[in-house]
Amino acid sequence: MIEAFGLSDPGCVRANNEDYFISDTGRGLFILADGMGGANAGEYASRLSSELIYQSLSTSSNGLAYSLKEAFLQANSAVRKAAQGNPSLEGMGTTLLVARALPDGQIEIGTVGDSRAYFSSHHSLRQITEDQTRV
C-alpha cells in the first residue's frame, strides 16, 4: 500500500508559493515541482509541467509505455514554448520529481533539478536521488 502526504510553504523569502504537487495514490503517480525562485513565473512553470506530466502518464493508452523521459521532454518543450510567446514568462523554470508505482511493486523515479526523493525506513531517511544543478 502506498501512502502519500503533501504540504507546501512559500518560505521566508517570497510572498508567492512556486511549489506544485500532484498526489494520486490510486494511480500510484506522484509529482513534485518547485518553480525556480528569482526567475519569472516559477509558479506557472511548476504547475504547467506537473499537469502535463500527470496527463501524459495517467492517460497513456499504452500504460507504462510512455516513459518518464518522454513526459519530461514534453513538459520542457511546453515551458520553453510558453516562455517564448510571452515576455512575462521569459526565463521561467522548475525542478521536477516524479515517482510512479510499477505493477511489479517497484517505484520508478525521475528527477530534474534539486527536488529530492528519500527512502523512509525504520524512522530514518536516506536520499536516493542526486541533485542536477549548475550551482
DRENPA-3360 file (N, C-alpha, C; in nm, 2 decimals, always signed):
BEGIN
1 = MIEAFGLS = +0.08/-0.12/+0.00/+0.00/+0.00/+0.00/+0.09/+0.12/+0.00 ~ +0.05/+0.22/-0.08/+0.13/+0.34/-0.09/+0.05/+0.45/-0.02 ~ +0.12/+0.52/+0.07/+0.06/+0.64/+0.13/+0.14/+0.76/+0.09 ~ +0.07/+0.87/+0.08/+0.14/+0.99/+0.04/+0.08/+1.11/+0.11 ~ +0.16/+1.21/+0.13/+0.12/+1.33/+0.20/+0.20/+1.45/+0.14 ~ +0.13/+1.56/+0.11/+0.20/+1.67/+0.06/+0.16/+1.80/+0.14 ~ +0.26/+1.88/+0.15/+0.25/+2.01/+0.22/+0.35/+2.11/+0.16 ~ +0.31/+2.23/+0.14/+0.39/+2.33/+0.08/+0.39/+2.46/+0.16;
9 = DPGCVRAN = +0.50/+2.53/+0.16/+0.51/+2.66/+0.22/+0.59/+2.75/+0.14 ~ +0.55/+2.88/+0.12/+0.63/+2.97/+0.04/+0.77/+3.00/+0.10 ~ +0.79/+2.98/+0.22/+0.92/+3.01/+0.29/+0.92/+3.16/+0.33 ~ +1.04/+3.20/+0.37/+1.05/+3.34/+0.43/+1.10/+3.44/+0.33 ~ +1.13/+3.40/+0.20/+1.19/+3.50/+0.11/+1.09/+3.56/+0.02 ~ +0.99/+3.48/-0.03/+0.90/+3.52/-0.13/+0.75/+3.52/-0.08 ~ +0.67/+3.61/-0.14/+0.53/+3.62/-0.10/+0.45/+3.51/-0.16 ~ +0.49/+3.47/-0.29/+0.41/+3.37/-0.36/+0.48/+3.23/-0.35;
17 = NEDYFISD = +0.40/+3.13/-0.36/+0.44/+2.99/-0.35/+0.46/+2.94/-0.49 ~ +0.58/+2.89/-0.52/+0.61/+2.84/-0.65/+0.61/+2.69/-0.66 ~ +0.57/+2.62/-0.55/+0.56/+2.48/-0.54/+0.43/+2.43/-0.60 ~ +0.43/+2.31/-0.66/+0.31/+2.24/-0.71/+0.33/+2.09/-0.69 ~ +0.23/+2.03/-0.65/+0.24/+1.88/-0.64/+0.11/+1.81/-0.67 ~ +0.12/+1.69/-0.72/+0.00/+1.61/-0.75/+0.03/+1.47/-0.69 ~ -0.07/+1.43/-0.61/-0.06/+1.30/-0.54/-0.18/+1.22/-0.57 ~ -0.16/+1.12/-0.66/-0.27/+1.03/-0.70/-0.23/+0.88/-0.66;
25 = TGRGLFIL = -0.27/+0.85/-0.53/-0.24/+0.72/-0.48/-0.31/+0.61/-0.56 ~ -0.43/+0.64/-0.62/-0.50/+0.54/-0.69/-0.42/+0.49/-0.82 ~ -0.35/+0.58/-0.88/-0.27/+0.55/-1.00/-0.13/+0.53/-0.96 ~ -0.09/+0.55/-0.84/+0.05/+0.54/-0.80/+0.14/+0.64/-0.87 ~ +0.09/+0.76/-0.88/+0.16/+0.87/-0.95/+0.18/+0.99/-0.87 ~ +0.30/+1.03/-0.85/+0.33/+1.14/-0.76/+0.43/+1.24/-0.82 ~ +0.39/+1.37/-0.82/+0.47/+1.47/-0.89/+0.49/+1.59/-0.80 ~ +0.62/+1.63/-0.80/+0.66/+1.75/-0.72/+0.73/+1.84/-0.81;
33 = ADGMGGAN = +0.70/+1.97/-0.81/+0.77/+2.07/-0.88/+0.79/+2.19/-0.80 ~ +0.91/+2.25/-0.81/+0.94/+2.37/-0.73/+0.99/+2.47/-0.83 ~ +0.91/+2.58/-0.86/+0.95/+2.68/-0.95/+1.08/+2.75/-0.91 ~ +1.15/+2.79/-1.01/+1.28/+2.85/-0.99/+1.26/+2.99/-0.93 ~ +1.30/+3.00/-0.81/+1.29/+3.13/-0.74/+1.39/+3.23/-0.80 ~ +1.34/+3.35/-0.81/+1.43/+3.46/-0.87/+1.40/+3.47/-1.02 ~ +1.35/+3.38/-1.08/+1.31/+3.38/-1.22/+1.17/+3.42/-1.24 ~ +1.13/+3.46/-1.36/+0.99/+3.49/-1.38/+0.90/+3.37/-1.37;
41 = AGEYASRL = +0.78/+3.38/-1.32/+0.67/+3.28/-1.34/+0.71/+3.14/-1.30 ~ +0.79/+3.12/-1.19/+0.82/+2.98/-1.15/+0.69/+2.91/-1.11 ~ +0.60/+2.97/-1.05/+0.47/+2.91/-1.02/+0.40/+2.85/-1.14 ~ +0.41/+2.93/-1.25/+0.34/+2.88/-1.37/+0.41/+2.76/-1.43 ~ +0.55/+2.77/-1.43/+0.63/+2.66/-1.49/+0.61/+2.53/-1.41 ~ +0.60/+2.54/-1.28/+0.58/+2.42/-1.20/+0.44/+2.36/-1.22 ~ +0.34/+2.44/-1.23/+0.20/+2.39/-1.25/+0.19/+2.33/-1.39 ~ +0.24/+2.40/-1.49/+0.23/+2.36/-1.63/+0.30/+2.22/-1.64;
49 = SSELIYQS = +0.42/+2.21/-1.60/+0.50/+2.09/-1.61/+0.43/+1.97/-1.54 ~ +0.39/+2.00/-1.41/+0.32/+1.89/-1.34/+0.20/+1.84/-1.40 ~ +0.11/+1.93/-1.45/-0.01/+1.89/-1.51/+0.01/+1.82/-1.64 ~ +0.11/+1.86/-1.72/+0.14/+1.79/-1.85/+0.19/+1.65/-1.82 ~ +0.28/+1.64/-1.73/+0.34/+1.51/-1.70/+0.23/+1.42/-1.64 ~ +0.15/+1.47/-1.55/+0.04/+1.39/-1.50/-0.06/+1.34/-1.61 ~ -0.09/+1.43/-1.70/-0.18/+1.39/-1.81/-0.12/+1.29/-1.90 ~ +0.01/+1.30/-1.93/+0.08/+1.21/-2.02/+0.09/+1.07/-1.96;
57 = LSTSSNGL = +0.12/+1.07/-1.83/+0.15/+0.94/-1.76/+0.02/+0.87/-1.72 ~ -0.09/+0.95/-1.69/-0.21/+0.88/-1.64/-0.31/+0.85/-1.75 ~ -0.30/+0.91/-1.87/-0.39/+0.88/-1.97/-0.33/+0.81/-2.09 ~ -0.21/+0.77/-2.08/-0.14/+0.70/-2.19/-0.22/+0.57/-2.22 ~ -0.25/+0.55/-2.35/-0.32/+0.43/-2.39/-0.23/+0.31/-2.39 ~ -0.10/+0.33/-2.38/+0.00/+0.22/-2.37/+0.04/+0.19/-2.23 ~ -0.03/+0.24/-2.13/+0.01/+0.22/-2.00/+0.14/+0.27/-1.96 ~ +0.23/+0.18/-1.92/+0.37/+0.23/-1.89/+0.46/+0.25/-2.00;
65 = AYSLKEAF = +0.41/+0.23/-2.13/+0.49/+0.25/-2.24/+0.54/+0.40/-2.26 ~ +0.46/+0.49/-2.20/+0.50/+0.63/-2.20/+0.61/+0.65/-2.09 ~ +0.73/+0.68/-2.13/+0.84/+0.69/-2.04/+0.84/+0.82/-1.96 ~ +0.90/+0.82/-1.85/+0.92/+0.94/-1.77/+1.01/+1.04/-1.86 ~ +1.10/+0.99/-1.93/+1.19/+1.07/-2.01/+1.10/+1.15/-2.11 ~ +1.01/+1.08/-2.18/+0.92/+1.14/-2.28/+0.84/+1.25/-2.21 ~ +0.78/+1.22/-2.10/+0.70/+1.31/-2.02/+0.78/+1.44/-1.98 ~ +0.90/+1.42/-1.94/+0.98/+1.53/-1.90/+1.02/+1.62/-2.02;
73 = LQANSAVR = +1.05/+1.55/-2.13/+1.08/+1.63/-2.26/+0.96/+1.71/-2.31 ~ +0.84/+1.65/-2.30/+0.72/+1.72/-2.34/+0.69/+1.84/-2.25 ~ +0.71/+1.82/-2.12/+0.69/+1.93/-2.03/+0.79/+2.04/-2.05 ~ +0.92/+2.01/-2.07/+1.02/+2.11/-2.10/+0.99/+2.18/-2.23 ~ +0.94/+2.12/-2.33/+0.91/+2.18/-2.46/+0.79/+2.28/-2.43 ~ +0.69/+2.24/-2.36/+0.58/+2.33/-2.33/+0.62/+2.45/-2.25 ~ +0.71/+2.44/-2.16/+0.75/+2.55/-2.08/+0.83/+2.65/-2.17 ~ +0.92/+2.59/-2.25/+1.00/+2.68/-2.34/+0.91/+2.75/-2.44;
81 = KAAQGNPS = +0.81/+2.68/-2.49/+0.72/+2.74/-2.59/+0.64/+2.85/-2.53 ~ +0.59/+2.83/-2.41/+0.51/+2.93/-2.34/+0.60/+3.06/-2.31 ~ +0.72/+3.03/-2.27/+0.81/+3.15/-2.24/+0.85/+3.23/-2.36 ~ +0.86/+3.16/-2.47/+0.90/+3.23/-2.60/+0.78/+3.32/-2.65 ~ +0.66/+3.28/-2.61/+0.55/+3.36/-2.66/+0.50/+3.46/-2.57 ~ +0.56/+3.48/-2.45/+0.51/+3.58/-2.36/+0.63/+3.63/-2.28 ~ +0.67/+3.76/-2.30/+0.78/+3.82/-2.23/+0.77/+3.81/-2.07 ~ +0.65/+3.81/-2.02/+0.64/+3.80/-1.87/+0.68/+3.66/-1.82;
89 = LEGMGTTL = +0.69/+3.56/-1.91/+0.72/+3.43/-1.87/+0.87/+3.39/-1.90 ~ +0.94/+3.49/-1.97/+1.08/+3.46/-2.01/+1.16/+3.42/-1.89 ~ +1.24/+3.31/-1.91/+1.33/+3.26/-1.81/+1.27/+3.17/-1.71 ~ +1.14/+3.15/-1.72/+1.08/+3.06/-1.61/+1.13/+2.92/-1.62 ~ +1.13/+2.85/-1.51/+1.17/+2.71/-1.50/+1.13/+2.65/-1.37 ~ +1.15/+2.52/-1.36/+1.11/+2.45/-1.24/+1.19/+2.32/-1.22 ~ +1.20/+2.28/-1.10/+1.26/+2.14/-1.08/+1.14/+2.05/-1.09 ~ +1.17/+1.92/-1.11/+1.06/+1.82/-1.11/+1.11/+1.69/-1.05;
97 = LVARALPD = +1.02/+1.63/-0.98/+1.04/+1.49/-0.93/+0.92/+1.41/-0.95 ~ +0.93/+1.30/-1.02/+0.81/+1.22/-1.05/+0.84/+1.08/-0.99 ~ +0.75/+1.02/-0.92/+0.75/+0.88/-0.87/+0.63/+0.81/-0.92 ~ +0.65/+0.69/-0.98/+0.54/+0.62/-1.04/+0.56/+0.47/-0.99 ~ +0.45/+0.42/-0.93/+0.44/+0.28/-0.89/+0.43/+0.19/-1.01 ~ +0.51/+0.09/-1.02/+0.51/-0.01/-1.13/+0.43/-0.13/-1.09 ~ +0.38/-0.21/-1.18/+0.29/-0.32/-1.15/+0.37/-0.43/-1.06 ~ +0.50/-0.44/-1.08/+0.58/-0.54/-1.00/+0.61/-0.49/-0.86;
105 = GQIEIGTV = +0.56/-0.38/-0.81/+0.58/-0.34/-0.68/+0.70/-0.24/-0.66 ~ +0.77/-0.22/-0.77/+0.88/-0.12/-0.76/+0.83/+0.02/-0.79 ~ +0.92/+0.12/-0.76/+0.89/+0.26/-0.78/+0.99/+0.31/-0.88 ~ +0.94/+0.38/-0.99/+1.02/+0.44/-1.08/+1.03/+0.59/-1.05 ~ +1.15/+0.65/-1.05/+1.17/+0.79/-1.01/+1.24/+0.86/-1.12 ~ +1.20/+0.98/-1.16/+1.27/+1.07/-1.25/+1.28/+1.20/-1.18 ~ +1.39/+1.27/-1.21/+1.41/+1.40/-1.14/+1.50/+1.49/-1.23 ~ +1.47/+1.62/-1.22/+1.54/+1.72/-1.28/+1.56/+1.84/-1.18;
113 = GDSRAYFS = +1.68/+1.88/-1.16/+1.70/+1.99/-1.06/+1.74/+1.94/-0.92 ~ +1.69/+2.01/-0.82/+1.73/+1.97/-0.69/+1.62/+1.94/-0.59 ~ +1.50/+1.89/-0.65/+1.40/+1.84/-0.57/+1.44/+1.69/-0.55 ~ +1.43/+1.65/-0.42/+1.49/+1.52/-0.39/+1.38/+1.41/-0.34 ~ +1.42/+1.29/-0.37/+1.34/+1.17/-0.32/+1.42/+1.11/-0.21 ~ +1.35/+1.06/-0.11/+1.41/+1.00/+0.01/+1.34/+0.86/+0.03 ~ +1.42/+0.77/+0.08/+1.36/+0.64/+0.12/+1.35/+0.64/+0.28 ~ +1.23/+0.62/+0.32/+1.20/+0.62/+0.47/+1.18/+0.47/+0.52;
121 = SHHSLRQI = +1.26/+0.44/+0.62/+1.26/+0.31/+0.68/+1.30/+0.31/+0.82 ~ +1.23/+0.25/+0.91/+1.27/+0.24/+1.05/+1.31/+0.37/+1.11 ~ +1.23/+0.47/+1.09/+1.25/+0.61/+1.15/+1.37/+0.68/+1.10 ~ +1.42/+0.64/+0.98/+1.53/+0.72/+0.92/+1.50/+0.75/+0.77 ~ +1.57/+0.85/+0.72/+1.56/+0.89/+0.58/+1.69/+0.87/+0.51 ~ +1.69/+0.82/+0.39/+1.81/+0.81/+0.30/+1.78/+0.87/+0.17 ~ +1.86/+0.97/+0.13/+1.84/+1.04/+0.00/+1.87/+0.94/-0.11 ~ +1.78/+0.93/-0.21/+1.80/+0.83/-0.32/+1.82/+0.89/-0.46;
129 = TEDQTRV = +1.81/+1.02/-0.46/+1.83/+1.09/-0.59/+1.95/+1.19/-0.57 ~ +2.01/+1.23/-0.69/+2.12/+1.32/-0.69/+2.07/+1.45/-0.75 ~ +2.11/+1.56/-0.69/+2.08/+1.69/-0.75/+2.14/+1.72/-0.88 ~ +2.07/+1.77/-0.97/+2.13/+1.82/-1.10/+2.11/+1.97/-1.10 ~ +2.22/+2.04/-1.07/+2.22/+2.19/-1.06/+2.35/+2.24/-1.11 ~ +2.34/+2.37/-1.16/+2.46/+2.43/-1.21/+2.54/+2.50/-1.09 ~ +2.48/+2.51/-0.98/+2.54/+2.58/-0.87/+2.65/+2.49/-0.81;
% end
